Amino acid sequence: MSTESPRHDPREIIRGFQNLLSSPAKSVGFFAGAGTSMSVKDPTSKKAIIPGINELTDTVESQLSTGKFKECYKLIKQELNSSKQPSQIEYILSNIRLKAQVVGPETLCGLNQQGFIDLETEITAKIENLVSPEIPQDIIHQKFAKWIRNANRRKAIEIFTTNYDYLFEVGFEREKVPYFDGFVGSHSPFFYPTAVSENDLPIDWVRLWKVHGSLGWRFDKKQKRIIREKVKGSLMVFPSLLKYDDSRKQPYVSFIDRLANFLREDDSFLIICGYGFGDQHLNDTIIHALSRTSRSAVYAFLHDDATEDDPAVKLAKYESRLTLMAKNSAVIGGVYGLWKLNREPSVSDSIQISSYFDEDAIPANPVTPAKGNDKKITIDEIHWEGKGILKLGDFSKLVDFLNLMLPKAMLEE
């Protein structure tokens, strides 16, 4: 009996993806994690201009390795690790805020209440500096905005993102794509949750929901509300474990509710890219919402390989309507398997397949030639196996693929 693990044909999965996306009546949403921002590279160094969450955490930690906050930060990280909680920067900030709330007149981890407030301020300032670089021209978010403008949807496209940066805003504004982010007003725009929940703006306005906070957000203590202003020192990071008053916790709560409501709509289709499923609250929101509807679907593209032990894979095996596609493998209908084309494509098919999948053709019996032997492998020695890697976990490749689905005339605009 064969013990070979199941195989998934990328052609079949991508064909289903295209069919869902080509229906103009579907509610289409995107969930963008840190990987979408990391796709923007510095033109000179070719490195990502904005670090991922792990690099962001490591950089902040290294910058706090000296000074009065060193020992406290170390103890908080140890506490998170010992309780098997993530020790990424957002969870560290939540822990700091919680301690500031409960410490009273005493001290914890060597800090009093003001010390925790100062530590939060310093960490937030370091994050702000790391996620607000100069944005180069022609970023992939502009090409994404161009696809949205030409996509001919009957319902507004919604974008949920855990990123704090301005890359989506810049992309939309450079391409003259209108968007709404939950704030209203002109002089000092303020967060207006009613507009988020009612969602009755024009269809051609993109909805941009920044779930974990954003640059340019500040809590106005006097007015007891979140306002938006692009000045130094304006960055709010969510989520927090604290039970804030309604005005302060409102953006996070409103956007989580909007995500759940979006998935519960008939025929909603959520595309996830750049997100590693590291936020349990967001994961629970997605899975619970899917369980309450029979016609919604989620397609998640992972940038890296995935094994059966990965948390994201276990999640997709539990909820069959979460289709998970990693570089080397996928979970389709709750079944994990490696990628493999079921039949060898023709030359014309290969050209189309190459837009989303790198198929490999390898020698049947590869032999390293002896020194001085320049014998070349003949075509008869090439053995096609149908294996390969999916490329759409890279946000740049996903956006290119989306634009390929548009009529050629639109691409030339």
Secondary structure, 3 states (H helix, E strand, C coil): CCCCCCEECHHHHHHHHHHHHHCCCCEEEEEECHHHHHCCECCCCCCECCCCHHHHHHHHHHHCCCCCCHHHHHHHHHHHHHCCCCCCHHHHHHHHHHHHHHCCCCCECCECHHHHHHHHHHHHHHHHHHCCCCCCCCCHHHHHHHHHHHCCCCCCCEEEECCCCCHHHHHHHHCCCCEECCEECCCCCEECHHHHHHCCCCCCCEEEEECCEEECEEEECCCCEEEECCCCCCEEECCCCCCCCHHHHHHHHHHHHHHHHHHHCCCEEEEEECCCCCCHHHHHHHHHHHHCCCCCEEEEECCCCCCCCCHHHHHHHHCCCEEEECCCEEEECCEEEEECCCCCCCHHHHHHHCCCEEEEEEECCCCCCCCCCCCCCCHHHEEEEEEEEECCCCHHHHHHHHHHCCCHHHHCC
